[in-house]
Amino acid sequence: MATNRTFKDVDGQLSLDTGAFVAALEFASGRSPVVLGKPSPDFFLSALADLNCPAADAVMVGDDAESDVAGALSAGLGAALLVRTGKYRPGDETRFDPAPTAVVDDLAAATDWMLNHAAA
């Protein structure tokens, strides 16, 4: 399970994700959860290990400023881009720490950002 707050539901609106339920189970059991999904550093580092990619060379692209972006940067990834699609809401780029490396309009713009920064 992950500790995400929300997800974009089929109706296009944000709905409660598993994070609240994880917190309730933690409170009820008196035990700390083992989180296997985002924003757990183990989630990101496991994926990178499977790809044989050093964390400093990786770029996370996501629409969730907390679980995708802050989670990736906290795990040591080199960059994390927040896209203004999916569950993004205006102001998300300043709500969590660490802040995104960059905020881009969509996946195409994220690709352009990566290509421009890979050449640098």
C-alpha positions as CSV (number, residue, x, y, z in Angstrom):
1,M,0.0,0.0,0.0
2,A,1.0,3.6,-0.4
3,T,0.3,6.7,1.7
4,N,-1.2,8.8,-1.1
5,R,-3.8,11.4,-0.1
6,T,-5.9,11.4,-3.3
7,F,-6.2,9.9,-6.8
8,K,-8.1,11.1,-9.8
9,D,-11.2,9.0,-10.0
10,V,-13.2,8.0,-13.2
11,D,-15.4,11.1,-12.7
12,G,-12.3,13.3,-13.1
13,Q,-12.5,14.4,-9.4
14,L,-10.0,13.7,-6.6
15,S,-11.0,10.9,-4.3
16,L,-9.6,9.6,-1.0
17,D,-6.7,7.3,-1.6
18,T,-5.2,4.7,0.7
19,G,-3.2,7.1,2.9
20,A,-6.1,7.8,5.2
21,F,-6.7,4.1,5.7
22,V,-3.0,3.4,6.3
23,A,-3.1,6.1,9.0
24,A,-6.2,4.6,10.6
25,L,-4.7,1.1,10.6
26,E,-1.5,2.5,12.1
27,F,-3.5,4.2,14.8
28,A,-5.7,1.2,15.6
29,S,-2.9,-1.3,15.7
30,G,-0.3,0.9,17.4
31,R,2.3,-0.3,14.8
32,S,4.1,1.6,12.0
33,P,3.3,0.4,8.5
34,V,5.8,-0.9,6.0
35,V,5.0,1.2,2.9
36,L,5.7,-0.5,-0.4
37,G,4.5,2.2,-2.7
38,K,5.2,5.9,-3.3
39,P,6.5,8.0,-1.5
40,S,8.6,5.3,0.2
41,P,12.3,5.6,-0.8
42,D,12.4,1.8,-1.2
43,F,9.9,2.1,-4.0
44,F,12.0,4.4,-6.0
45,L,15.3,2.8,-5.2
46,S,14.0,-0.7,-6.1
47,A,12.8,0.5,-9.5
48,L,16.2,2.1,-10.1
49,A,18.1,-1.0,-9.0
50,D,16.1,-3.1,-11.5
51,L,17.2,-0.6,-14.2
52,N,20.8,-0.4,-13.0
53,C,20.3,3.4,-12.9
54,P,22.1,5.5,-10.3
55,A,19.6,7.7,-8.4
56,A,21.4,10.9,-9.3
57,D,20.9,10.1,-13.0
58,A,17.1,9.5,-12.6
59,V,14.2,11.9,-13.3
60,M,10.8,11.3,-11.9
61,V,7.8,12.7,-13.8
62,G,4.5,12.9,-12.0
63,D,1.3,14.7,-11.3
64,D,1.4,14.3,-7.5
65,A,3.7,16.9,-5.8
66,E,3.8,14.9,-2.6
67,S,4.1,11.2,-3.5
68,D,5.8,11.5,-6.9
69,V,7.9,14.6,-6.7
70,A,8.8,15.1,-3.1
71,G,9.0,11.3,-2.6
72,A,11.5,10.9,-5.5
73,L,13.7,13.8,-4.4
74,S,13.7,12.6,-0.8
75,A,14.9,9.2,-2.1
76,G,17.8,10.9,-3.8
77,L,16.7,11.1,-7.4
78,G,18.5,13.7,-9.4
79,A,15.4,15.6,-10.5
80,A,11.6,15.4,-10.3
81,L,9.2,17.2,-12.6
82,L,5.7,18.1,-11.7
83,V,3.3,18.0,-14.7
84,R,0.1,20.1,-14.7
85,T,-2.1,17.2,-15.7
86,G,-3.9,14.4,-13.9
87,K,-4.4,15.3,-10.2
88,Y,-2.2,18.4,-10.3
89,R,-3.9,21.5,-8.8
90,P,-2.6,25.1,-9.0
91,G,-0.3,25.7,-6.0
92,D,0.8,22.1,-5.6
93,E,4.3,23.1,-6.6
94,T,4.7,25.1,-3.3
95,R,2.8,22.8,-0.9
96,F,5.5,20.1,-0.3
97,D,9.2,19.9,0.5
98,P,11.3,19.3,-1.4
99,A,9.8,21.3,-4.2
100,P,9.8,20.1,-7.8
101,T,12.9,20.6,-9.9
102,A,10.6,22.1,-12.5
103,V,6.9,22.4,-13.3
104,V,5.9,21.6,-16.9
105,D,2.6,21.5,-18.7
106,D,2.6,17.9,-19.8
107,L,4.6,14.8,-20.7
108,A,5.8,16.3,-23.9
109,A,7.2,19.3,-22.1
110,A,8.8,17.0,-19.5
111,T,10.5,15.1,-22.3
112,D,11.8,18.4,-23.8
113,W,13.1,19.4,-20.3
114,M,14.9,16.1,-20.0
115,L,16.4,16.3,-23.4
116,N,17.6,19.9,-22.9
117,H,19.1,19.1,-19.5
118,A,20.8,15.9,-20.7
119,A,22.7,17.9,-23.3
120,A,23.9,20.4,-20.7
